[in-house]
Amino acid sequence: MDWNLRNKNALVCGSSRGIGKATAIELAKLGANVTLVSRSGDQLSEVIGELALSGDQDHDFLVADFSQPEALKQRLSTFLKQKEIHILVNNTGGPPGGLITEAEGEAFSSAFKQHVLTAQLLAQGVLPHMKKSGYGRIINIISTSVKEPIPGLGVSNTIRAAMANWAKTWAQEVGSYGITVNNILPGYTKTSRLEGIIEKKAESNNSSRDEVVIQMKRNVPLRRFAEASEIGSAAAFLASPAASYISGINLPVDGGRTKSL
């Protein structure tokens, strides 16, 4: 099985922590040159030191704010004159929780900008080289809400579904160039976002954190939360030559929690 990513350049968004960071680490282990992307240069500098480095690997980072698409577009344009990208991992923090009936219009437009619009700008930016090289992997870290909307995450459910359809459309249009586009749907994963969800559930249910965790794990057939590295491993597989005939799919990595097929 060919997992080798040597001489492949990867751009990994939201990689200062959590799933993005874990994905960057797994890609580096397979030999990729990784460019980290986040708002925090200090945090990215620390992550660079954790990436595997052997042979002629070269890792770097790009500081960017996804809430400012035009600035991102300009920064990306400058960056792509220096490095050509084979692997793009779209990943950014989920919209705040809340009932959809109470969500303001601005919440939707802001989330659309940070997720769908940003992904479009990034994908369009890296597309020319992917076409030229005959190798491209666009991987989107989204949510199991694509298959089953999650109660209390109204805006997120809406935007994640938009991302999934965006990706499916891209997969149909770029497949002839040897480019695949896939979505990873993480379940409960040990990240700061999950901690926030647990705390909010505990507060609203007037229960303890431990009680909430026990109940959430009961909803997972494997009876545990995922490690961020397990999501990263799935992304690394989809980025590899071994996954060359997989495109346009939604891959749940959720311990079996999603009940739909």
C-alpha positions in Angstrom: 0.0 0.0 0.0 1.4 3.4 -1.1 1.2 5.9 1.8 4.3 7.8 0.7 3.8 11.6 0.6 7.5 12.6 0.1 7.8 15.6 -2.3 4.2 16.5 -1.7 3.3 19.8 -0.2 0.3 20.1 2.2 -1.6 23.2 3.4 -3.4 22.4 6.6 -5.9 25.0 8.0 -6.6 25.4 11.7 -3.5 23.5 12.5 -2.4 25.3 15.7 -4.3 22.8 17.8 -6.9 20.0 17.8 -7.7 18.0 14.7 -5.9 20.4 12.4 -2.6 20.0 14.4 -3.1 16.2 14.5 -3.6 16.0 10.8 -0.5 18.1 10.1 1.5 15.7 12.3 0.2 12.6 10.5 0.9 14.1 7.1 4.5 15.0 8.1 5.0 11.4 9.3 4.2 10.2 5.8 6.9 12.5 4.4 4.8 15.6 3.3 6.1 19.1 3.5 3.5 20.8 5.7 2.4 24.4 5.8 0.4 25.2 8.9 -2.3 27.9 8.8 -3.9 29.7 11.7 -4.3 33.1 13.3 -1.6 32.6 15.9 2.0 32.7 14.7 3.3 31.9 18.2 1.2 28.7 18.4 2.2 27.7 14.9 5.9 28.1 15.7 5.4 25.6 18.5 3.7 23.1 16.3 6.4 23.3 13.7 8.7 21.8 16.3 6.4 18.8 16.8 6.3 17.8 13.1 8.4 14.9 11.9 11.4 16.0 9.9 13.6 13.7 7.9 15.5 13.9 4.6 14.7 17.0 2.7 11.3 17.8 4.4 10.6 21.5 4.8 7.8 22.7 7.1 6.6 26.3 7.4 3.5 28.3 8.4 1.1 31.0 7.2 -0.7 33.3 9.5 -4.2 34.1 8.3 -7.6 35.1 9.6 -10.5 33.3 7.9 -12.9 36.0 8.9 -11.1 38.3 6.4 -11.4 36.5 3.1 -9.9 39.3 1.0 -6.8 39.5 3.1 -6.5 35.8 3.0 -6.8 35.8 -0.8 -3.9 38.3 -1.1 -1.7 36.4 1.4 -2.4 33.1 -0.3 -1.5 34.6 -3.7 1.9 35.7 -2.4 2.5 32.3 -0.7 1.6 30.2 -3.8 4.3 32.0 -5.8 6.8 30.3 -3.5 5.3 26.9 -3.0 2.9 24.7 -5.0 0.3 22.7 -3.0 -0.7 19.1 -3.6 -2.9 18.6 -0.5 -5.4 21.0 1.0 -7.0 20.4 4.3 -9.9 22.7 5.0 -10.5 22.9 8.7 -11.8 25.7 10.9 -13.6 26.0 14.2 -17.3 25.3 14.2 -19.9 28.0 14.5 -21.2 28.6 18.1 -24.0 26.4 19.4 -27.6 27.5 19.7 -31.1 26.9 18.5 -31.7 27.7 14.8 -34.9 29.4 15.7 -33.0 31.9 17.8 -30.0 32.4 15.4 -29.4 35.9 13.9 -28.8 36.3 10.2 -25.3 37.5 10.9 -24.4 34.2 12.5 -25.1 32.4 9.2 -23.3 34.9 7.0 -20.3 34.9 9.3 -20.1 31.1 9.4 -20.6 30.9 5.6 -17.7 33.3 5.1 -15.3 31.4 7.4 -16.2 28.0 6.1 -17.6 27.9 2.5 -16.1 31.1 1.1 -12.7 30.4 2.6 -12.6 26.9 1.3 -13.5 28.2 -2.2 -10.7 30.8 -2.1 -8.2 28.2 -1.0 -9.3 25.5 -3.4 -9.3 27.9 -6.3 -5.8 29.1 -5.3 -4.2 25.6 -5.3 -6.2 24.2 -8.2 -3.8 25.2 -11.1 -0.8 23.3 -9.7 -2.9 20.3 -8.7 -4.1 20.2 -12.4 -0.5 20.6 -13.7 0.9 17.9 -11.4 -1.9 15.4 -11.9 -2.1 15.0 -8.1 -4.5 16.7 -5.8 -6.2 16.0 -2.5 -8.8 18.4 -1.0 -10.0 17.1 2.4 -12.6 18.9 4.4 -13.0 18.4 8.2 -16.6 19.0 8.8 -19.2 17.1 11.0 -21.5 14.1 11.4 -24.3 16.7 11.2 -24.0 16.3 7.4 -25.8 12.9 7.9 -27.8 13.6 11.1 -28.3 17.3 12.3 -27.2 17.7 15.8 -29.7 19.3 18.3 -28.6 22.7 19.5 -26.2 23.4 16.6 -28.5 25.1 14.2 -26.1 27.3 12.4 -23.4 24.6 12.3 -25.8 22.0 10.9 -26.7 24.5 8.1 -23.1 25.4 7.2 -21.7 21.9 7.4 -24.3 20.7 5.0 -23.3 23.5 2.6 -19.7 22.5 2.8 -20.6 18.9 2.0 -22.5 19.8 -1.1 -19.7 22.2 -2.1 -17.2 19.4 -1.9 -19.4 16.9 -3.8 -19.7 19.5 -6.6 -15.9 20.1 -6.7 -15.3 16.3 -6.8 -17.4 16.0 -9.9 -15.6 18.9 -11.6 -12.0 18.2 -10.9 -11.8 14.4 -10.9 -10.6 14.2 -14.5 -7.4 16.0 -13.4 -6.5 13.3 -10.8 -7.8 15.4 -8.0 -10.0 13.9 -5.2 -12.3 15.8 -2.9 -13.5 14.2 0.3 -15.1 15.1 3.7 -14.2 13.7 7.1 -17.0 13.8 9.6 -15.5 13.6 13.1 -17.7 12.4 16.0 -17.0 13.3 19.6 -13.3 14.1 19.6 -11.1 15.3 22.5 -10.7 18.9 21.6 -11.4 22.3 23.2 -14.6 22.5 21.2 -15.9 19.2 22.7 -15.0 20.6 26.2 -17.1 23.6 25.5 -20.1 21.5 24.4 -19.8 19.3 27.5 -19.7 22.3 29.8 -22.7 23.9 28.1 -24.7 20.6 28.4 -23.8 20.3 32.1 -25.0 23.8 32.7 -28.2 23.5 30.8 -29.0 20.1 32.3 -28.0 21.1 35.8 -25.7 18.1 36.0 -22.0 17.5 36.5 -19.4 17.3 33.7 -18.7 13.6 34.5 -22.4 12.8 34.2 -22.5 14.5 30.8 -19.4 12.6 29.6 -20.8 9.3 30.7 -24.1 9.9 28.8 -22.3 11.1 25.7 -20.1 8.0 25.6 -23.1 5.8 26.0 -24.3 7.1 22.6 -21.0 5.9 21.0 -20.8 2.1 20.2 -17.1 2.2 21.0 -17.9 3.8 24.3 -15.2 6.5 24.1 -14.2 9.8 22.6 -11.8 9.9 19.6 -8.3 11.1 19.9 -7.5 13.9 17.5 -4.8 11.7 16.0 -7.4 9.2 14.9 -9.1 11.9 12.8 -5.7 13.0 11.5 -4.9 9.4 10.4 -8.1 9.2 8.4 -7.1 12.5 6.7 -3.6 11.3 6.0 -5.0 8.2 4.3 -7.2 10.2 2.1 -4.2 12.4 1.2 -2.1 9.4 0.2 -1.8 7.6 -3.2 -3.5 4.7 -1.6 -6.8 6.6 -1.7 -6.5 7.6 -5.3 -9.9 6.1 -6.3 -11.9 7.5 -3.4 -13.6 10.8 -4.1 -16.8 12.7 -3.3 -17.5 10.8 -0.1 -18.4 11.7 3.5 -16.3 9.5 5.9 -17.7 9.4 9.4 -14.9 8.9 12.0 -17.2 8.7 15.0 -16.9 5.3 16.7 -20.1 4.2 15.0 -22.3 6.9 16.6 -24.0 8.0 13.4 -27.0 5.7 12.8 -27.5 6.5 9.1 -25.7 4.6 6.4 
